[in-house]
């Protein structure tokens, strides 16, 4: 695909990305069809066990093949008169519009994705149990089109939405088989060990590498032992143990990297819906606007100690970081 980075950026979004309305569907080809039965064993059970991330109403225009999701936001952390205030009565509706096309048990949702440098027609591929009907539960296949080119990502989550008449609900869960040790984070870690010129963001552990494993020969890393959550490897005649302590998508992650007597801890936390206990002025540096392109002024919480993590790694290697 031309824009693989776009696929990574879009699919790490919490549920769906801001869109502009389309009339009808365009750019679809016949490859990439997926069956719900190929992806899940207990489809309804997995949806029921997943975490709710958003809910609201669904407006379906069958004449123009378009669908609009209106997702409710109730309660929020707001900045008022220079201070942070939690308002339990705050209410806002996020609006997302798609063109749709049903193909047996496959649903194609199409929209325009825009950022500072590009504008493109994107199509996500969902699969469901009720062939030919919008009502029911849908699972994101992690595949889709950027303009007319097909591609897939390999990320930690399963994402679902369920339409029941004029109601919609989004849910998400973590894939039990996901290989955290073959993630963008680990690839960045290996590169950092060699060059110290890139950042190591622990949050990228939720995004799997596409197209194979890390370029170990380029990094000078030799893997000795590996599971999907732990790894022992050597670099520069040092032995490193990398361990995933905790990971929950759209919540938090904690990793440790140990070499000799030094242990470096990498932490990351995100709260799209900020709880009252975090809506405080002392957390101001971790609170920012949450929905790009939206008029909502509710804030989200995002905190990472990646600088301390990087400094600790530099200490193991006996080098000073040039900031």
URWO-V403493 format. One record per residue. N is the residue number from 1. RES is the residue in one letter. SS is DSSP state (H for helix, E for strand, - for the rest). PSI is psi as a letter, one per 20 degrees, with the letter a starting at -180 (999 if undefined). OMEGA is omega in whole degrees, 0 to 359 (999 if undefined). Layout:
N_RES_SS_PSI_OMEGA + N_RES_SS_PSI_OMEGA
This chain:
1_X_-_q_182 + 2_X_-_h_190 + 3_X_-_m_180 + 4_X_H_h_180 + 5_X_H_h_177 + 6_X_H_g_179 + 7_X_H_g_180 + 8_X_H_g_183 + 9_X_H_g_183 + 10_X_H_g_189 + 11_X_H_i_175 + 12_X_-_i_176 + 13_X_-_q_190 + 14_X_-_g_177 + 15_X_-_g_180 + 16_X_-_r_186 + 17_X_-_q_178 + 18_X_-_q_187 + 19_X_-_r_170 + 20_X_-_q_186 + 21_X_-_q_177 + 22_X_-_q_173 + 23_X_-_o_182 + 24_X_-_r_182 + 25_X_-_q_180 + 26_X_-_q_173 + 27_X_-_j_181 + 28_X_-_q_170 + 29_X_-_r_188 + 30_X_-_i_178 + 31_X_-_r_174 + 32_X_-_j_177 + 33_X_-_q_179 + 34_X_-_q_178 + 35_X_-_p_178 + 36_X_H_h_181 + 37_X_H_h_179 + 38_X_H_i_190 + 39_X_H_h_185 + 40_X_-_q_176 + 41_X_-_g_181 + 42_X_-_n_189 + 43_X_H_g_182 + 44_X_H_h_180 + 45_X_H_h_179 + 46_X_H_h_177 + 47_X_H_g_182 + 48_X_H_h_182 + 49_X_H_i_184 + 50_X_-_r_181 + 51_X_E_p_176 + 52_X_E_p_177 + 53_X_E_h_179 + 54_X_E_q_176 + 55_X_E_r_180 + 56_X_E_b_184 + 57_X_E_q_179 + 58_X_E_p_176 + 59_X_E_o_186 + 60_X_E_p_176 + 61_X_E_n_184 + 62_X_-_h_180 + 63_X_-_g_182 + 64_X_-_j_180 + 65_X_-_l_178 + 66_X_E_q_180 + 67_X_E_p_179 + 68_X_E_p_175 + 69_X_E_p_177 + 70_X_E_o_187 + 71_X_E_p_186 + 72_X_E_p_172 + 73_X_E_o_181 + 74_X_E_o_183 + 75_X_E_q_181 + 76_X_E_q_175 + 77_X_E_p_187 + 78_X_E_q_174 + 79_X_E_o_183 + 80_X_E_p_179 + 81_X_-_k_176 + 82_X_-_i_180 + 83_X_E_q_178 + 84_X_E_p_183 + 85_X_E_p_174 + 86_X_E_p_181 + 87_X_E_o_181 + 88_X_E_i_181 + 89_X_E_j_179 + 90_X_E_p_181 + 91_X_E_p_179 + 92_X_E_q_178 + 93_X_E_p_172 + 94_X_E_p_184 + 95_X_E_p_179 + 96_X_E_p_184 + 97_X_E_p_182 + 98_X_E_q_157 + 99_X_E_q_181 + 100_X_E_q_174 + 101_X_E_p_177 + 102_X_E_p_177 + 103_X_E_n_185 + 104_X_-_d_182 + 105_X_-_j_182 + 106_X_E_p_177 + 107_X_E_p_177 + 108_X_E_p_177 + 109_X_E_p_187 + 110_X_E_q_182 + 111_X_E_r_175 + 112_X_E_p_174 + 113_X_E_p_180 + 114_X_E_q_168 + 115_X_-_a_186 + 116_X_-_h_188 + 117_X_-_i_185 + 118_X_-_q_172 + 119_X_E_p_186 + 120_X_E_q_177 + 121_X_E_o_182 + 122_X_E_q_179 + 123_X_E_p_175 + 124_X_E_q_181 + 125_X_E_p_179 + 126_X_E_q_175 + 127_X_E_q_183 + 128_X_E_r_183 + 129_X_-_h_184 + 130_X_-_n_184 + 131_X_-_p_175 + 132_X_-_j_181 + 133_X_-_p_176 + 134_X_-_h_178 + 135_X_-_p_180 + 136_X_E_a_183 + 137_X_E_p_183 + 138_X_E_p_179 + 139_X_E_p_176 + 140_X_E_p_182 + 141_X_E_i_186 + 142_X_E_j_177 + 143_X_E_q_179 + 144_X_E_a_182 + 145_X_E_p_163 + 146_X_E_o_195 + 147_X_-_d_182 + 148_X_-_j_184 + 149_X_E_p_186 + 150_X_E_q_176 + 151_X_E_r_183 + 152_X_E_q_171 + 153_X_-_r_177 + 154_X_-_n_186 + 155_X_E_r_194 + 156_X_-_h_194 + 157_X_E_q_156 + 158_X_E_p_178 + 159_X_E_p_182 + 160_X_E_q_159 + 161_X_E_q_181 + 162_X_E_p_175 + 163_X_E_p_177 + 164_X_E_n_184 + 165_X_-_d_179 + 166_X_-_j_179 + 167_X_E_q_177 + 168_X_E_q_178 + 169_X_E_p_177 + 170_X_E_q_176 + 171_X_E_r_181 + 172_X_E_q_171 + 173_X_E_r_182 + 174_X_E_p_179 + 175_X_-_p_181 + 176_X_-_h_184 + 177_X_-_j_186 + 178_X_-_p_181 + 179_X_-_n_180 + 180_X_H_h_181 + 181_X_H_j_173 + 182_X_H_l_185 + 183_X_E_r_176 + 184_X_H_h_178 + 185_X_H_g_182 + 186_X_H_h_177 + 187_X_H_g_177 + 188_X_H_h_178 + 189_X_H_g_179 + 190_X_H_g_180 + 191_X_H_h_180 + 192_X_H_g_178 + 193_X_H_h_184 + 194_X_H_g_191 + 195_X_H_h_185 + 196_X_-_j_184 + 197_X_-_i_180 + 198_X_-_r_176 + 199_X_-_q_179 + 200_X_-_n_182 + 201_X_-_o_183 + 202_X_H_h_182 + 203_X_H_h_181 + 204_X_H_j_175 + 205_X_H_i_179 + 206_X_H_i_183 + 207_X_E_o_182 + 208_X_E_q_175 + 209_X_-_q_174 + 210_X_-_q_176 + 211_X_-_k_174 + 212_X_-_a_186 + 213_X_-_a_178 + 214_X_-_q_178 + 215_X_-_m_189 + 216_X_H_h_180 + 217_X_H_h_179 + 218_X_H_h_185 + 219_X_H_i_183 + 220_X_-_k_181 + 221_X_-_p_174 + 222_X_E_o_181 + 223_X_E_p_180 + 224_X_E_g_179 + 225_X_E_q_182 + 226_X_E_p_164 + 227_X_-_a_179 + 228_X_-_i_181 + 229_X_-_i_183 + 230_X_E_q_179 + 231_X_E_p_170 + 232_X_E_p_182 + 233_X_E_r_177 + 234_X_E_q_174 + 235_X_E_p_177 + 236_X_-_l_179 + 237_X_-_k_176 + 238_X_E_q_176 + 239_X_E_p_179 + 240_X_E_q_172 + 241_X_E_o_178 + 242_X_E_p_183 + 243_X_E_p_171 + 244_X_E_o_181 + 245_X_E_h_183 + 246_X_E_q_175 + 247_X_E_p_174 + 248_X_E_o_184 + 249_X_-_p_183 + 250_X_-_k_180 + 251_X_-_e_184 + 252_X_E_r_178 + 253_X_E_q_177 + 254_X_E_p_178 + 255_X_E_q_172 + 256_X_E_q_175 + 257_X_E_o_185 + 258_X_E_p_172 + 259_X_E_p_185 + 260_X_-_c_181 + 261_X_-_j_183 + 262_X_E_p_176 + 263_X_E_p_178 + 264_X_E_p_182 + 265_X_E_p_175 + 266_X_E_p_182 + 267_X_E_q_176 + 268_X_E_q_179 + 269_X_E_q_177 + 270_X_E_p_175 + 271_X_E_o_179 + 272_X_-_g_175 + 273_X_-_n_189 + 274_X_-_p_176 + 275_X_-_q_183 + 276_X_H_h_184 + 277_X_H_i_178 + 278_X_H_i_182 + 279_X_-_m_183 + 280_X_-_q_183 + 281_X_H_h_180 + 282_X_H_i_177 + 283_X_H_j_187 + 284_X_H_h_183 + 285_X_H_i_181 + 286_X_H_j_184 + 287_X_E_p_179 + 288_X_E_r_181 + 289_X_E_q_191 + 290_X_-_h_189 + 291_X_-_o_179 + 292_X_-_p_179 + 293_X_-_j_181 + 294_X_-_q_177 + 295_X_-_i_179 + 296_X_-_p_178 + 297_X_-_j_173 + 298_X_-_q_184 + 299_X_E_q_172 + 300_X_E_q_181 + 301_X_E_p_178 + 302_X_E_o_185 + 303_X_E_p_179 + 304_X_E_q_177 + 305_X_-_k_188 + 306_X_H_h_179 + 307_X_H_g_178 + 308_X_H_h_178 + 309_X_H_g_180 + 310_X_H_g_179 + 311_X_H_h_179 + 312_X_H_g_179 + 313_X_H_g_177 + 314_X_H_h_179 + 315_X_H_g_177 + 316_X_H_g_184 + 317_X_H_i_178 + 318_X_-_k_180 + 319_X_-_q_178 + 320_X_-_p_182 + 321_X_-_p_178 + 322_X_-_n_181 + 323_X_-_999_999
